[in-house]
Amino acid sequence: MDKKQFIKMPDEKELKETVEAIKSRGINVIVVENKKEALDEIKKIIPDGAEIMNGSSTTLNEIGFIDYLKLKEHEWKNVNEEILKENDMVKQTELRRKGVTAEYFLGSVNAIAKTGEIVACDASGSRVTAYPFAAKNLILVAGTQKITSNLDEAMKRVREYVYPLEDERAKKAYGMPSAIGKWVIIEKEMFPNRTTLILVKEKLGF
């Protein structure tokens, strides 16, 4: 299998078509040139004092969002920080359940169809649970190499390219394999201005 098809950067015409297709589904789209601009857009969107939560994301790490949170130079209420302080795993799990209902939830996606569908999955659902409804506002960040020709190819990208890489990462990070447990396909956003997708013209994440 030629994995290059899953990391091919779109040309300007393909990117424009994809953006228009996503917007037609009720999702706000912001296109930026690089990681720094992506982080700057997040800072603009989230107001001071807002409650935020983020899912595990290589992309958020790569754009500097996780480091920015650690510096504590922001005025947000970081729910994830409170969760990680809890050592009792049962209580921590309950806090995670509440965390997906945060005012602003940030994460990434696994694939984007040029026809506008957005695909995300994880093993337990602890991240993607926020995407359909739970979070009041959803901010997704993705490199444009995740764009595929259609929904079938998007799901193929997850199974054949993303999952093997995530499985390898999970084994190194947690000492256990990953799994494709829960899928979320965003075909339409019913709540105006709830979901924003920041597309970065760089290869980010898996």
N, C-alpha and C positions, 0 to 999 in steps of 0.2 A: 504493500500500500504506500502510495506517495503522500506523505504527510504535508508536503508543501502546499497542497490545495487548502489546508486548514489554517494556514498562517499567511496567505497571500493578501497583500494590502490592496484595497480597492482603488480604482482610479477616481478622478473627481466626478465623472459622470455617474459611476456606480454609487459613490457616496451620496451624491445629491439625490438620486432616485431612492436610496434607502432612507435617508432623512425624511423625505416627503411621505414615504409609505408609513413610517413610524408616526409622524405627526398626524396623519390621517386617522390614526387609531387613538387619538386623544392624549398622546404622550408628548411632553415638551422635549425638545432635542437641542443640545448645545454642542457645537463642534469646536474643538480646540486643537491647537497645533502640538502641544507637548504636555508633559506631566505637571509642570509648574502651573500652566494655565488651568489645568483640570482642578488642582487644589485651590487656586484662586477663585474659581467659580463656586466651589463648595462653600468657601468662606463668605462669598457674596449672598448665597442662597439662604444659609442658616442664620437666623437672627440671634443676637446675644440673649442669653437666658433660656434658650430652647433646650429641650430634652432630646439627646441624641443616643442612638445605638447603632452599632455596625456589626455585620456578619463577618466571619472569617473570609479574607479576600487578599490574594496575592496582588491584585491590581491596586487596591487601596494602600497596601504597603509600598508598592513601587512608586506611587505618585507622592508619597511623603505624608499621607494623611495620618497614619498610625503614629509616626514620629511626632507630628504636630500635636496630636492628642497628648502624648507623653510629656511634651514641653509645658503643657498647661498654660499656654499663653492665650487661650480662648476663653470666652465667657459662657460656654455651653455646660449643661449638666450631662456628664458622660455616664450613662447607665451601665455600660460595660465595665467601667472601672469599679463600680459598686458590686457588680456580679462577681468579679474576680477576687474581691476581698472576702467573699463568703467561702469558707473551707468545707462546710457541710455540703456534700454533693447533692443531697436531696433538696436542700434549701436553694442551692445554686441553680438547679434545674427549674425550680418554681420561679426564680427571679428571671431566668432566661425566657420563660413563657410570657412573663409580663413585659420583658424587654422588647419583644417584637411589636408591641403596641406603642412604642415610643413616638414622640411627636415627629421626629425625623429619623428614618432608618436608612443606613447607607450600605451598599454592597456592590457586587458586580454581577455579570451574567456569563453564561457559558457559550452562547451563540446568538447571533442576530440574523434573521432572514431578510433578504433584500425586499421581500414583500411586506415587511413591517413587524412580523412576530418576534417576540423576545423570549429566549429560552434560558431557564436556569434550573439547576437541580443540586441536591446535596444528599448526603447519606440519611440523616435523621429528620430533616425538615426544619431544623432549628434556625436556619438562615432564611430559606425561601418562604417560610410561613408568613413573614412580614410583607412579602411582595404583593399578593392579590388584594389584601384588604386591611390587615391588622394595623400596620403603621399608618399614622395620619398623613405623613408625607414620605415619599420614597425617592431616594437619589441613587441612581445606578451609574457606575463608571465603567467604560469598556474601551479597549483598544480596537481600532477598526479592522484589525486582522480577523476579528471574530465574525465578520459579516460573511454570510453564505448566500447562495443563489435562491434558496427557498427553505420552507420549514423542514422538509424531509432531510435536506443537506445539513440543516442546523442540528437536528437530532443525531444525525450520523456523525457530525463533528464531536458531539458530546461523547458518544459511545466509543468511537474509534480513536479520538485524539485526546480529548480532555480527561476522560476517566483514567486511562493508563498513567498519565502524568500526575493526577491527583492521588491516585492509589499509591504511587511511589512516594509522593510527598508525605502522605499520611503515615506510611510505614516508618519513615525517618523521623517525623515529628512526634507521633503518638505511639509508635510501636505496634500499630494495628492497621489492617487494610481499610480502604474506603469502600464505598458502594454507591451505586446509583439507586437511591432509595425513594426520593420524592422529586417529582417534576413539577415545574410551574411554567406554563406557556401564557404569556401576556398577549392576547389578541386585540384587546380594546380596554382602555381606561375610561371608566364611567364617571369619575370624579374629576372635573376640570382642575388642572394645575397640581394634581396630587403627585404625579410621577414625572420625574425629569431624568433623561438619559444624557450623560455627558460622554460624547464620543471623542476619543483622543487619537490623533493621527500618528500613533506609535504602536509598536507591538508591546502590549501589556498583558500580564497574566497568562493563563493557559488558553 
